Amino acid sequence: MRARDCRELLQRWRREGCFDLLLPEVAALRNVPQPEEYHVEGDAFTHTMLALAAVEGDADPRVFWGVLLHDIGKAITTTFIRGRWRAYGHADAGADQVPAIMSRIGYPELAGDVAWLVRHHHFYFSWKLRQDGRLTKQQRRFMEQPLFPLLLETCAADTEGSSGRSVKGRTIMLIADIYAEDVAGEKSLSDLKIGTLLN
């Protein structure tokens, strides 16, 4: 199974009218507001569907489900604070829901990996990258996680689903460059499926 097969499955669920029944956590993102300066595209559901459309057909299915579920935590964490919509803790809240969802739709074996992608899809917000591109020991250890290339793909799709003033696309591309050159042993960005998304 590749992402294209998952997309066909999702389209079938929508045609048959069972999307909301099987994925109520995703359906709950409809009308969940986001800060307009970073998400001109609209509510969290619209953002999720745009991000999902950016996932390449031959991508790993874990990327597809990770992108579909990456923001489900916003439905239960979004509040209006200091003049702006915020969703503090939505990555952890979403990741906690993933195992039940993946079991419900018939892919329990993917639950652990998809939950990890959801939990860490904002990892780069806490990184202060050095100008010389060198990594801290902690950053290097994180990049050595086997799922890290899939996380980069998940983050790249998330970026493609966002319209606004965010610089996260440039940040993800920079991290992908560092990963390709420093950690993955000169693996090209095209091999990581990042360059085509963010160019």
Backbone hydrogen bonds, N-H to C=O, Kabsch-Sander energy under -0.5 kcal/mol:
donor,donor_aa,acceptor,acceptor_aa,energy
3,A,59,A,-2.2
4,R,57,G,-2.6
5,D,2,R,-0.8
6,C,2,R,-1.6
7,R,3,A,-2.6
8,E,4,R,-2.1
9,L,5,D,-2.0
10,L,6,C,-2.5
11,Q,7,R,-2.5
12,R,8,E,-2.1
13,W,9,L,-2.2
14,R,10,L,-2.0
15,R,11,Q,-2.4
16,E,12,R,-2.6
17,G,13,W,-0.5
17,G,14,R,-0.6
18,C,13,W,-2.1
19,F,13,W,-1.1
22,L,18,C,-2.5
23,L,19,F,-2.8
26,V,23,L,-0.8
27,A,23,L,-2.4
28,A,24,P,-1.9
29,L,26,V,-2.0
30,R,27,A,-1.8
32,V,29,L,-2.0
38,Y,35,P,-1.3
39,H,35,P,-1.8
40,V,163,S,-3.9
42,G,39,H,-1.4
44,A,32,V,-2.2
45,F,29,L,-1.3
47,H,43,D,-2.3
48,T,44,A,-2.1
49,M,45,F,-2.4
50,L,46,T,-2.2
51,A,47,H,-2.5
52,L,48,T,-2.4
53,A,49,M,-1.8
54,A,50,L,-0.8
54,A,51,A,-0.8
55,V,52,L,-1.3
59,A,56,E,-1.7
63,V,60,D,-1.3
64,F,60,D,-1.4
65,W,61,P,-2.6
66,G,62,R,-2.1
67,V,63,V,-2.7
68,L,64,F,-2.4
69,L,65,W,-2.2
70,H,66,G,-0.8
70,H,67,V,-0.6
72,I,69,L,-1.5
74,K,71,D,-2.4
75,A,72,I,-1.4
76,I,73,G,-1.2
77,T,73,G,-1.0
78,T,74,K,-1.8
79,T,86,R,-2.7
81,I,79,T,-0.8
81,I,84,R,-2.7
84,R,81,I,-1.4
86,R,79,T,-3.0
90,H,87,A,-1.8
93,A,89,G,-2.3
94,G,90,H,-2.4
95,A,91,A,-2.5
96,D,92,D,-2.0
97,Q,93,A,-0.6
97,Q,94,G,-1.2
98,V,94,G,-0.9
98,V,95,A,-0.7
101,I,97,Q,-1.7
102,M,98,V,-2.9
103,S,99,P,-1.9
104,R,100,A,-2.1
105,I,101,I,-2.1
106,G,103,S,-0.8
107,Y,102,M,-3.2
110,L,107,Y,-1.7
111,A,108,P,-1.1
114,V,110,L,-2.6
115,A,111,A,-2.7
116,W,112,G,-1.7
117,L,113,D,-2.0
118,V,114,V,-2.4
119,R,115,A,-2.8
120,H,116,W,-1.7
121,H,118,V,-1.0
123,F,120,H,-2.2
125,F,122,H,-1.7
126,S,123,F,-1.3
127,W,124,Y,-1.1
129,L,127,W,-0.7
130,R,134,R,-0.7
133,G,130,R,-1.7
140,R,136,T,-2.6
141,R,137,K,-2.4
142,F,138,Q,-2.1
143,M,139,Q,-2.5
144,E,140,R,-1.4
145,Q,142,F,-1.6
148,F,145,Q,-2.0
150,L,147,L,-0.5
151,L,147,L,-2.0
152,L,148,F,-2.3
153,E,149,P,-1.7
154,T,150,L,-2.3
155,C,151,L,-2.8
156,A,152,L,-2.4
157,A,153,E,-2.2
158,D,154,T,-2.1
159,T,155,C,-2.2
160,E,156,A,-2.0
161,G,157,A,-1.4
162,S,159,T,-1.7
165,R,37,E,-3.2
171,T,167,V,-1.9
172,I,168,K,-2.7
173,M,169,G,-2.1
174,L,170,R,-2.3
175,I,171,T,-2.4
176,A,172,I,-2.7
177,D,173,M,-2.3
178,I,174,L,-2.4
179,Y,175,I,-2.8
180,A,176,A,-2.8
181,E,177,D,-2.3
182,D,178,I,-3.3
183,V,178,I,-0.7
183,V,179,Y,-1.5
184,A,179,Y,-3.3
186,E,180,A,-1.2
187,K,180,A,-1.0
192,L,188,S,-1.0
193,K,189,L,-0.6
193,K,190,S,-0.8
194,I,189,L,-1.8
195,G,189,L,-0.7
198,L,194,I,-2.1
199,N,195,G,-1.3
